[in-house]
Amino acid sequence: MFKKLLFAALALVSASASAQESLGSLAVSGLFLEPSFIYFEPSQGSFDAGRSFLAVSWTREPNLSAVLKVGSRSLIGTPARYGPAPVDQLALIEGYAQLDMIIGTIRGGLVPIEWSLEGGDTEERLRFPRSLLFENRAINLRDYGVSYHISTGGFFSDWAVHNGEGGTDTDNRMWFTFRGGYQVGRSLKVGLSGSTGSTTPKSTIAASTLLYPVVKAGYDTTQPAKIRLVNAFGEFNWERLTATIEATGGDVSQDSGNNRLLAGHVDVDYNLSDKWSLLARYDQFDPTSSDNDSVRDVMAGVALKSIYENSVLYLFGSQRKYEGEPNDVHRVLLIWRMTPLANSFRSPL
């Protein structure tokens, strides 16, 4: 009898699995590995693979799908105003349902936040490490909420309503983020983006006042705050040369006063050949209205690429200057980015 029940159960499981398999298709939609090594003075170095991820997609119908992406928790980009940097461990970094329609694409769940040119790029499309603005966690990369994308005739726009915390909503305050612009084929992309929202001590009290730099000065974590961020970007391609420029400004309003944030970077990528590129970046971040807290980073490097740029080895040298400190920080970064997907152009519409 036991054997019959066992065989019957296995038959039911098999039939159920077959029925489930017929309801759409499951596929690996993204795979990205980024082992890296960083060396900086005085004689310190470390290995890391924290920006790697695996994505799986399920397509129920041509216009209905779902995505699950697992990777380092740091890829969510939880803003520093909500607390210390998360432990760099494996976590769900994206998980959303997607509906594709003639009038645009709607996503709901743990979604990418399309803010700025760089913020709208997934990790496998980046030519440089994340800029100081994202390194210091000034704004989300991903968050729980609903997003909408539409593009036509070269014009595009992205809209999102989200929690702000990059996780569980603790203050019941919604954030609104927008990005819009115009793209001419592969030669030009320009646009604006903005984000606004508010916080309460329920969500920010976990952030230590010692955190550098967003809540170091000019931001009282025990008070409510109204935050506004605006960004302008442009990317230009001329034959072998790609140039990117972004500028960001922000304002924090609290009972104790106002605080401002300024940031920007300029990137240049010159293709010597199909395999070799030269890269240079100037990046600056000024987190508060206070003096002696801005950061400047000058970076130069070389890249060895495969023909479809799905395997790229980067070697960067960096000189980082902290305002008010006498000595610069010199770094060497060795980064190997690998993905099975061809990477011919960033941020496609």
C-alpha positions as CSV (number, residue, x, y, z in Angstrom):
1,M,0.0,0.0,0.0
2,F,2.8,2.4,0.9
3,K,4.5,1.8,-2.4
4,K,1.2,2.5,-4.3
5,L,0.7,5.7,-2.4
6,L,4.3,6.7,-3.0
7,F,4.0,6.1,-6.8
8,A,0.6,7.9,-6.8
9,A,2.2,10.9,-5.1
10,L,5.1,10.9,-7.5
11,A,2.7,10.8,-10.4
12,L,0.7,13.7,-9.0
13,V,3.9,15.7,-8.5
14,S,5.1,14.9,-12.0
15,A,1.7,15.9,-13.5
16,S,1.7,19.1,-11.5
17,A,5.2,19.9,-12.6
18,S,4.2,19.3,-16.2
19,A,1.2,21.6,-15.8
20,Q,3.3,24.3,-14.2
21,E,5.9,24.0,-17.0
22,S,3.2,24.7,-19.6
23,L,2.3,28.0,-17.9
24,G,4.9,30.1,-19.5
25,S,8.7,29.7,-19.8
26,L,11.5,30.1,-17.3
27,A,15.0,31.3,-18.3
28,V,18.2,32.8,-16.9
29,S,17.9,36.4,-18.1
30,G,21.0,37.8,-16.6
31,L,24.3,36.7,-15.2
32,F,27.1,39.1,-14.1
33,L,30.3,38.4,-12.4
34,E,32.7,41.1,-11.2
35,P,35.7,39.8,-9.3
36,S,37.9,42.8,-8.3
37,F,41.0,43.7,-6.4
38,I,41.8,47.1,-4.9
39,Y,45.1,48.3,-3.5
40,F,45.5,51.5,-1.6
41,E,48.1,53.2,0.6
42,P,49.6,52.4,2.9
43,S,50.1,48.8,1.7
44,Q,46.4,47.7,2.0
45,G,44.5,45.5,-0.4
46,S,41.4,43.4,-0.7
47,F,39.5,41.1,-3.1
48,D,35.8,41.5,-3.7
49,A,33.0,40.1,-5.9
50,G,30.2,42.1,-4.4
51,R,28.6,43.5,-7.5
52,S,27.8,40.1,-9.0
53,F,24.3,38.8,-9.6
54,L,22.1,36.2,-11.2
55,A,18.7,37.0,-12.7
56,V,15.9,34.6,-13.6
57,S,12.8,35.6,-15.7
58,W,9.4,33.9,-16.1
59,T,7.3,34.8,-19.1
60,R,3.7,34.0,-18.8
61,E,2.5,35.7,-22.0
62,P,4.4,37.9,-24.5
63,N,3.3,41.0,-22.5
64,L,3.4,39.5,-18.9
65,S,6.5,38.4,-17.1
66,A,8.3,38.4,-13.8
67,V,12.0,38.8,-12.8
68,L,14.0,37.7,-9.8
69,K,17.5,38.9,-9.4
70,V,19.8,37.7,-6.6
71,G,23.1,39.4,-5.7
72,S,25.0,41.4,-3.2
73,R,22.7,43.4,-0.8
74,S,24.8,46.5,-1.5
75,L,23.4,46.6,-5.0
76,I,20.1,47.8,-3.6
77,G,21.8,51.1,-2.8
78,T,20.0,51.8,0.5
79,P,20.5,55.6,1.1
80,A,22.9,56.5,4.0
81,R,20.2,58.6,5.7
82,Y,18.4,55.3,6.7
83,G,21.3,53.7,8.4
84,P,24.7,52.0,8.1
85,A,25.7,50.2,4.9
86,P,24.1,46.8,4.8
87,V,26.1,43.6,5.4
88,D,27.4,42.6,2.0
89,Q,25.7,39.3,1.7
90,L,23.5,37.4,-0.8
91,A,20.0,38.8,-1.1
92,L,17.1,39.4,-3.4
93,I,18.0,42.7,-5.1
94,E,15.2,42.8,-7.7
95,G,11.8,41.0,-7.8
96,Y,9.0,42.4,-9.8
97,A,6.1,41.6,-12.1
98,Q,6.2,43.4,-15.5
99,L,3.4,44.3,-17.9
100,D,4.4,45.4,-21.4
101,M,1.7,47.4,-23.3
102,I,1.5,49.7,-26.3
103,I,1.4,52.7,-23.9
104,G,4.5,51.6,-22.0
105,T,5.9,49.2,-19.4
106,I,4.7,48.8,-15.8
107,R,6.7,47.1,-13.1
108,G,5.7,46.4,-9.5
109,G,7.7,45.0,-6.6
110,L,11.4,45.5,-5.9
111,V,12.2,47.5,-9.0
112,P,15.2,49.4,-10.4
113,I,15.1,53.1,-9.8
114,E,15.9,54.9,-13.1
115,W,17.5,58.0,-11.8
116,S,20.3,59.8,-13.8
117,L,22.2,58.2,-16.6
118,E,24.4,56.1,-14.4
119,G,21.7,55.1,-12.0
120,G,19.6,53.8,-14.9
121,D,22.5,51.5,-16.0
122,T,22.7,48.0,-14.6
123,E,26.1,46.9,-13.4
124,E,27.1,45.0,-16.5
125,R,26.7,48.1,-18.6
126,L,29.0,50.4,-16.5
127,R,32.4,51.4,-17.9
128,F,33.6,52.7,-14.5
129,P,33.0,51.9,-10.9
130,R,29.9,53.7,-9.4
131,S,30.5,57.4,-9.0
132,L,31.0,59.1,-5.6
133,L,27.3,60.0,-5.5
134,F,26.3,56.3,-5.5
135,E,29.3,55.1,-3.6
136,N,28.2,57.4,-0.7
137,R,24.6,56.2,-1.0
138,A,22.9,59.5,-1.7
139,I,20.0,57.9,-3.6
140,N,18.5,54.4,-4.3
141,L,19.5,52.1,-7.0
142,R,16.6,49.8,-6.3
143,D,13.5,50.0,-4.1
144,Y,10.1,48.6,-3.4
145,G,7.4,50.4,-5.5
146,V,5.8,50.8,-8.9
147,S,7.6,52.1,-12.0
148,Y,6.5,53.1,-15.5
149,H,8.6,53.5,-18.7
150,I,7.6,54.8,-22.1
151,S,9.6,55.8,-25.2
152,T,8.6,57.0,-28.7
153,G,10.4,58.8,-31.5
154,G,13.7,59.0,-29.5
155,F,12.0,60.5,-26.4
156,F,11.9,58.5,-23.2
157,S,10.6,58.8,-19.7
158,D,10.8,56.8,-16.5
159,W,8.5,57.3,-13.5
160,A,8.6,55.6,-10.1
161,V,6.7,55.8,-6.8
162,H,8.7,54.0,-4.1
163,N,9.3,53.6,-0.4
164,G,12.7,55.4,-0.3
165,E,14.3,53.1,2.3
166,G,15.4,50.5,-0.3
167,G,13.5,48.0,1.9
168,T,10.7,47.8,4.4
169,D,8.7,51.1,4.6
170,T,9.2,52.4,8.1
171,D,7.8,55.9,7.9
172,N,4.9,55.5,5.5
173,R,6.3,58.3,3.3
174,M,6.4,57.8,-0.5
175,W,9.1,59.0,-2.8
176,F,8.6,60.1,-6.4
177,T,11.5,59.7,-9.0
178,F,11.5,60.8,-12.6
179,R,13.9,60.6,-15.6
180,G,13.2,61.9,-19.1
181,G,15.2,62.7,-22.1
182,Y,16.0,62.3,-25.8
183,Q,18.2,59.8,-27.6
184,V,19.5,60.0,-31.2
185,G,20.5,56.4,-32.1
186,R,23.9,55.6,-30.6
187,S,25.3,59.1,-31.0
188,L,23.6,61.3,-28.4
189,K,21.6,60.9,-25.2
190,V,20.5,63.9,-23.0
191,G,18.0,64.3,-20.2
192,L,17.0,65.4,-16.8
193,S,16.0,63.4,-13.7
194,G,14.7,64.3,-10.3
195,S,13.6,62.7,-7.0
196,T,11.7,64.1,-4.1
197,G,10.4,62.7,-0.8
198,S,10.4,63.1,2.9
199,T,11.6,61.2,6.0
200,T,10.7,61.0,9.6
201,P,12.8,59.9,12.6
202,K,11.1,56.5,12.4
203,S,13.2,55.7,9.4
204,T,16.3,57.8,9.9
205,I,17.0,57.4,13.6
206,A,19.1,54.3,12.8
207,A,21.6,56.5,10.9
208,S,24.5,57.4,13.1
209,T,25.6,61.0,13.0
210,L,29.1,59.7,12.4
211,L,28.2,58.3,8.9
212,Y,30.2,60.0,6.2
213,P,29.1,61.9,4.3
214,V,25.3,62.3,3.8
215,V,24.3,62.6,7.5
216,K,27.7,63.9,8.8
217,A,26.6,67.5,9.0
218,G,23.6,69.6,8.2
219,Y,21.2,66.6,8.6
220,D,19.5,65.9,11.9
221,T,18.3,62.3,12.0
222,T,16.0,63.1,14.8
223,Q,14.0,65.6,12.7
224,P,11.6,65.2,9.7
225,A,13.2,66.2,6.4
226,K,12.1,67.2,2.9
227,I,14.6,66.1,0.3
228,R,14.9,67.1,-3.4
229,L,17.4,66.0,-5.9
230,V,17.8,67.1,-9.5
231,N,20.2,65.7,-12.2
232,A,21.2,66.7,-15.8
233,F,23.1,64.2,-18.0
234,G,24.5,63.9,-21.5
235,E,26.3,61.1,-23.4
236,F,27.9,61.7,-26.8
237,N,29.5,59.2,-29.1
238,W,31.9,60.2,-32.0
239,E,33.3,57.2,-33.8
240,R,35.7,55.8,-31.2
241,L,35.2,58.3,-28.5
242,T,32.4,58.3,-25.8
243,A,32.0,61.2,-23.4
244,T,29.6,61.4,-20.5
245,I,28.8,64.3,-18.2
246,E,26.4,64.4,-15.2
247,A,25.7,67.2,-12.7
248,T,23.6,66.7,-9.5
249,G,22.2,69.2,-7.0
250,G,20.2,68.5,-3.9
251,D,18.5,70.3,-1.0
252,V,17.5,69.0,2.5
253,S,14.9,71.1,4.4
254,Q,14.5,70.6,8.2
255,D,13.4,72.7,11.2
256,S,17.1,73.2,12.0
257,G,17.8,74.7,8.6
258,N,18.6,73.8,5.0
259,N,21.5,71.8,3.6
260,R,22.6,71.3,0.0
261,L,24.4,68.6,-1.9
262,L,26.4,68.9,-5.1
263,A,28.0,66.2,-7.2
264,G,29.1,65.6,-10.8
265,H,31.4,63.6,-13.0
266,V,32.9,63.6,-16.5
267,D,33.9,60.3,-18.1
268,V,35.8,59.7,-21.3
269,D,36.2,56.3,-23.1
270,Y,38.4,56.1,-26.2
271,N,38.5,52.9,-28.2
272,L,42.0,52.3,-29.5
273,S,40.8,49.2,-31.2
274,D,38.1,46.5,-30.9
275,K,40.0,45.1,-27.9
276,W,41.6,48.1,-26.2
277,S,40.2,51.2,-24.6
278,L,41.6,54.2,-22.6
279,L,39.4,55.6,-19.9
280,A,39.5,58.7,-17.7
281,R,37.2,60.2,-15.1
282,Y,36.9,63.3,-13.0
283,D,34.4,62.9,-10.1
284,Q,33.5,65.3,-7.3
285,F,31.0,65.0,-4.4
286,D,30.2,67.7,-1.8
287,P,27.6,66.2,0.6
288,T,26.8,69.2,2.8
289,S,26.8,73.0,3.1
290,S,29.7,72.6,5.6
291,D,33.3,73.2,4.6
292,N,36.0,70.6,4.5
293,D,33.8,67.6,3.6
294,S,34.0,67.4,-0.2
295,V,35.7,64.5,-2.1
296,R,37.4,64.6,-5.5
297,D,38.5,61.6,-7.4
298,V,40.7,61.6,-10.6
299,M,40.8,58.2,-12.3
300,A,42.6,56.8,-15.4
301,G,42.7,53.4,-16.8
302,V,42.9,50.9,-19.6
303,A,40.4,48.1,-20.7
304,L,41.0,44.9,-22.5
305,K,37.7,43.8,-24.1
306,S,36.2,40.8,-25.9
307,I,34.5,41.6,-29.3
308,Y,31.1,41.9,-27.8
309,E,32.3,43.5,-24.5
310,N,30.9,40.6,-22.5
311,S,34.3,40.1,-20.9
312,V,36.2,43.2,-20.0
313,L,39.3,43.5,-17.8
314,Y,39.9,47.0,-16.4
315,L,43.0,48.4,-14.7
316,F,42.5,51.8,-13.0
317,G,44.7,54.2,-11.1
318,S,43.0,56.7,-8.8
319,Q,44.0,59.7,-6.8
320,R,41.4,60.7,-4.2
321,K,41.5,64.0,-2.3
322,Y,39.5,64.6,0.8
323,E,39.0,68.3,1.6
324,G,40.7,69.3,4.8
325,E,43.1,66.3,4.8
326,P,46.7,66.9,3.9
327,N,47.4,63.6,2.1
328,D,45.8,62.2,-1.0
329,V,44.7,58.5,-1.2
330,H,46.2,56.6,-4.2
331,R,44.4,53.5,-5.3
332,V,44.9,50.7,-7.9
333,L,41.8,48.8,-9.1
334,L,41.7,45.6,-11.1
335,I,38.2,44.7,-12.2
336,W,37.1,41.9,-14.4
337,R,33.5,42.1,-15.6
338,M,31.9,39.1,-17.3
339,T,28.4,38.4,-18.7
340,P,27.0,36.2,-21.4
341,L,25.1,39.1,-22.8
342,A,26.5,41.3,-25.5
343,N,27.1,44.9,-24.3
344,S,27.1,47.2,-27.4
345,F,25.4,50.2,-26.0
346,R,24.4,51.5,-22.5
347,S,20.9,52.3,-21.3
348,P,18.9,51.2,-24.3
349,L,15.4,52.6,-24.7
